[in-house]
Amino acid sequence: MRYGLVKWVLLILGAFLMYQNRYKLLNLIIGMKLLRTIAIRGFLRLPGIRDKMVQDMF
């Protein structure tokens, strides 16, 4: 019981901190070549985003 409560509190706290520092995290991801490549590949796997980007390019 107590372990589950602690897990949820830590999860919510982590999500809050990530939201609060989202631009710093984004700059960190964009600044590292490997993470940037992984992020772009991940976004391009989403059909709606991929179609919109390809449509805007050509």
JOVEN-V77564 format. One record per pair of residues at least 24 apart in sequence whose C-alpha atoms are under 8 Angstrom apart, sorted by the first residue. I is the first residue (numbers start at 1). J is the second residue. D is the distance in Angstrom with one decimal. If there is no record, write none. Layout:
I;J;D + I;J;D
This chain:
none
